Amino acid sequence: MQQIINFLIRNKNFLLFLLLFSISIVFTIQSHSYHKSKFINSANFLTGGVYNSVNNISDYFNLRSQNNLLSEENRHLKSLLYNQATKDSVYIDSLSFNDKYRFTSANIIKNSYALPDNVLLLNKGKNDSVFEDFGVITSKGILGIVNKTSKNFATVISILNTTSNISAKLKKTNHYGSLKWNGKNPRITQLVDIPKIANFKTGDTIVTSGLSSIFPKGVPIGTVNDFKLDNTENYYEINVLLFNDMTNIEHVYIIKNINLPEIKNLLNGISNE
């Protein structure tokens, strides 16, 4: 203990300099958007490289299960091509979406689901024409929205994030509301602001509404697990059982709306008037 104290005394000037230098860097990053953006991109590059290496090792020991998963997915996609899909299928047929959407495959190299604000890391970035506000789905349903990108990686705000807010609807009645998460169960999210006049029951399907420029209309989300009226007794709060097991996802698809830049420019022009 005495040696530690002596070391601190001998090097107090240098340690004080390091402390003040670190504080100045933090303040600089926080107060300047340019520096903050560069810091985030650099952090994504460094952490992305580490997680990508770890993910490659994990993939090697997990090849059998992943091959089985891909084989099953390919089998189902072929059945969609040659046979009429059932109405209750929870698999996504990208052919049903019109030409304004483009799909890019990617892998998750870091997945979190136990935090209030979960973020995913993908192995695709700007070099793959992946940018902010692109939607991310799996073969079974919605996953989240791209938040930040570097050259080779992208972070995704998961639907298991308390800041996430996605327009969704009851597939049966077309009544729509906002899909949020209360931070509790990773298998269940909440659909709020569904009007009291909506006629639905447990087990009904929840899909994306198509009212945003990020996700196509009709991407599966989950089913009604249970529901109750809110404090005003005018709207329902629905617990949605997700089709995706958010704790065990690797292969995803990134959705690009080719009209997104035009829509953003139009909305920005309206807000600036």
C-alpha positions in Angstrom: 0.0 0.0 0.0 2.8 2.4 0.9 4.5 1.7 -2.5 1.3 2.6 -4.3 1.1 5.9 -2.3 4.8 6.6 -3.0 4.3 6.0 -6.8 1.3 8.4 -6.9 3.3 11.1 -5.1 6.3 10.7 -7.4 4.2 10.8 -10.5 1.5 13.2 -9.4 2.2 15.8 -12.0 2.1 13.3 -14.9 -1.1 11.7 -13.6 -2.8 15.1 -13.1 -1.8 15.9 -16.7 -3.4 12.6 -18.0 -6.6 13.3 -16.0 -7.0 16.8 -17.3 -6.1 15.7 -20.9 -8.7 12.9 -20.8 -11.4 15.3 -19.5 -10.6 17.8 -22.2 -10.9 15.1 -24.9 -14.3 14.0 -23.5 -15.6 17.6 -23.5 -14.3 18.2 -27.0 -16.1 15.1 -28.3 -19.3 15.9 -26.5 -19.5 19.6 -27.6 -18.6 19.2 -31.3 -20.7 17.1 -33.6 -17.8 16.6 -36.1 -15.5 15.2 -33.4 -18.3 13.1 -31.9 -19.0 11.6 -35.3 -15.3 10.8 -36.0 -15.0 9.2 -32.5 -18.1 7.0 -33.1 -16.8 5.9 -36.5 -13.4 5.1 -35.1 -14.9 3.2 -32.2 -17.1 1.2 -34.6 -14.0 0.4 -36.7 -12.0 -0.9 -33.7 -14.7 -2.8 -31.9 -16.1 -4.1 -35.2 -12.7 -5.6 -36.0 -12.5 -7.3 -32.7 -16.0 -8.6 -32.7 -15.6 -9.8 -36.3 -12.6 -11.9 -35.4 -14.4 -13.4 -32.4 -17.4 -14.0 -34.6 -15.3 -15.8 -37.2 -13.9 -18.2 -34.6 -17.5 -18.8 -33.2 -18.7 -19.4 -36.7 -16.2 -22.2 -37.2 -17.4 -24.1 -34.2 -21.1 -23.4 -35.1 -21.1 -24.4 -38.7 -23.3 -27.5 -38.4 -26.2 -25.6 -36.7 -25.9 -22.6 -39.0 -25.9 -24.9 -42.1 -29.0 -26.5 -40.8 -30.7 -23.1 -40.3 -29.7 -22.0 -43.8 -30.9 -25.2 -45.4 -34.3 -24.9 -43.7 -34.5 -21.3 -44.8 -33.6 -22.1 -48.4 -36.2 -24.9 -48.4 -38.9 -22.6 -47.2 -37.9 -19.9 -49.8 -38.1 -22.4 -52.6 -41.5 -23.5 -51.4 -42.6 -19.9 -51.5 -41.4 -19.7 -55.1 -43.2 -22.8 -56.3 -46.2 -23.0 -54.0 -48.6 -20.5 -52.7 -47.7 -19.4 -49.1 -50.3 -19.8 -46.4 -51.8 -16.6 -45.0 -50.4 -17.4 -41.5 -46.8 -17.9 -42.6 -44.4 -15.9 -40.4 -41.6 -16.1 -43.1 -40.9 -13.1 -45.3 -41.3 -13.4 -49.0 -39.2 -10.5 -50.4 -40.8 -11.0 -53.8 -44.0 -9.6 -52.4 -42.5 -6.2 -51.9 -42.4 -3.8 -54.8 -39.3 -2.5 -56.7 -38.6 0.4 -54.4 -36.9 -1.9 -51.8 -33.5 -3.6 -52.0 -32.2 -6.3 -49.7 -28.6 -6.9 -48.6 -27.7 -9.9 -46.5 -25.5 -9.5 -43.4 -24.4 -11.2 -40.2 -24.7 -10.0 -36.6 -21.3 -10.0 -35.0 -22.4 -8.6 -31.7 -25.9 -9.0 -30.1 -27.2 -7.6 -26.9 -30.7 -8.2 -25.4 -30.4 -7.9 -21.7 -29.9 -4.1 -21.5 -32.6 -1.4 -21.6 -31.1 0.1 -24.8 -29.8 -2.8 -26.8 -27.6 -2.2 -29.9 -26.5 -4.8 -32.5 -23.4 -4.7 -34.7 -23.4 -5.9 -38.3 -20.6 -6.8 -40.6 -21.7 -4.5 -43.4 -21.2 -0.7 -43.7 -20.8 2.2 -46.1 -18.6 0.1 -48.5 -21.6 -2.1 -48.9 -24.0 0.9 -49.5 -25.4 0.5 -46.0 -26.4 3.8 -44.3 -28.4 5.3 -41.4 -32.2 4.7 -41.3 -32.1 1.4 -43.2 -34.4 -1.3 -41.8 -33.1 -4.7 -40.6 -35.1 -7.9 -40.6 -34.6 -11.7 -40.5 -36.4 -14.4 -42.4 -39.1 -14.3 -39.6 -39.6 -10.7 -38.9 -38.4 -7.2 -37.9 -35.2 -6.6 -36.0 -34.3 -2.9 -35.8 -33.1 0.2 -37.6 -29.5 1.1 -38.7 -28.2 3.9 -36.4 -24.5 4.5 -37.3 -22.2 3.2 -40.0 -18.5 3.0 -40.6 -16.7 1.7 -43.8 -17.3 -2.0 -42.9 -19.7 -2.1 -40.0 -23.1 -0.8 -38.9 -24.8 -0.4 -35.5 -28.5 -1.2 -35.3 -31.0 0.1 -32.7 -32.8 -3.1 -31.8 -36.5 -3.3 -31.2 -35.4 -4.3 -27.7 -34.4 -0.8 -27.1 -36.5 1.6 -25.0 -35.9 4.4 -27.5 -37.2 2.4 -30.4 -40.5 3.5 -31.8 -41.8 1.8 -35.0 -45.2 2.1 -36.6 -47.1 -1.3 -36.5 -50.6 -2.5 -37.0 -53.0 -5.4 -36.4 -52.9 -7.4 -39.7 -56.5 -8.4 -39.3 -58.1 -5.0 -38.8 -55.5 -2.5 -40.1 -55.6 -0.5 -36.8 -52.1 0.8 -36.2 -50.1 2.1 -33.3 -46.5 2.4 -32.0 -44.3 -0.6 -31.3 -42.2 0.1 -28.2 -40.4 -2.0 -25.5 -40.7 -1.7 -21.8 -37.2 -3.1 -21.1 -38.4 -6.3 -19.4 -38.9 -9.5 -21.4 -36.7 -10.0 -24.6 -39.5 -12.1 -26.1 -42.2 -9.5 -25.7 -42.6 -5.9 -27.0 -45.6 -3.6 -26.6 -47.9 -2.1 -29.2 -49.6 1.0 -27.8 -52.3 3.5 -29.0 -54.5 0.9 -30.6 -58.1 2.4 -30.5 -60.7 0.7 -28.3 -63.0 0.1 -31.3 -60.4 -2.4 -32.7 -61.8 -5.9 -32.8 -59.0 -8.5 -32.2 -58.1 -11.4 -30.0 -55.1 -13.3 -28.6 -53.0 -14.9 -31.3 -53.7 -12.3 -34.0 -50.7 -11.2 -36.1 -48.9 -7.9 -35.8 -47.1 -6.5 -38.8 -45.4 -3.2 -39.9 -47.9 -0.6 -41.0 -46.0 0.7 -44.0 -46.6 4.3 -42.7 -42.8 4.9 -42.5 -40.2 5.1 -45.2 -38.0 2.5 -43.5 -40.0 -0.8 -43.5 -42.3 -2.2 -46.2 -45.9 -2.8 -45.3 -46.6 -6.2 -43.8 -43.3 -7.3 -42.4 -44.1 -9.8 -39.6 -43.5 -8.8 -36.0 -45.3 -11.2 -33.7 -48.7 -12.2 -32.3 -51.0 -10.7 -29.6 -50.0 -12.3 -26.3 -52.3 -10.4 -24.0 -53.8 -6.8 -23.8 -55.4 -4.3 -21.6 -56.8 -0.8 -21.8 -54.6 2.1 -20.9 -55.3 4.7 -18.1 -57.6 6.7 -20.3 -59.5 3.5 -21.2 -59.7 4.6 -24.8 -56.7 2.7 -26.2 -55.3 -0.8 -25.9 -51.8 -1.7 -24.7 -50.9 -5.0 -26.4 -48.1 -7.3 -25.4 -46.7 -8.7 -28.6 -44.9 -12.2 -28.6 -42.2 -11.8 -31.2 -41.7 -14.2 -34.0 -37.9 -13.7 -33.7 -36.0 -15.2 -30.8 -33.9 -12.1 -30.3 -31.4 -14.0 -28.2 -30.3 -16.3 -31.0 -30.0 -14.4 -34.3 -27.1 -14.4 -36.8 -28.2 -13.9 -40.4 -30.2 -10.8 -41.3 -31.3 -8.7 -44.2 -30.8 -4.9 -44.5 -33.6 -3.1 -46.3 -32.9 -0.1 -48.5 -35.8 2.1 -49.6 -34.4 3.7 -52.8 -36.8 6.6 -52.4 -35.6 7.4 -48.9 -33.2 10.3 -49.9 -36.1 12.0 -51.9 -38.5 11.5 -48.9 -36.0 13.0 -46.5 -35.3 16.0 -48.7 -39.0 16.7 -49.0 -39.7 16.4 -45.3 -36.6 18.5 -44.4 -37.9 21.2 -46.9 -41.3 21.2 -45.2 -39.8 21.5 -41.7 -37.6 24.4 -42.8 -40.5 26.5 -44.2 
